């Protein structure tokens, strides 16, 4: 199930998963991924990111989305 984010610069970022990989479509800026406990586990601009199964918080600029793998 894709999650859409509208960041402050009105760019549309689509986040979707396939198995244990997150994909970011339309990404033009750095993002952060936190585990459900709030610990930062990734910071960068990769357009795909493999993670263990679980729940994650993705933050792009001031927009936040919860993603479950």
Secondary structure, 3 states (H helix, E strand, C coil): CCEEEECCCCCEEEEEEECCEEEEECCCCCEEEEECCCCEEEEECCCEEECCCCEEEEEECCEEEEEEC
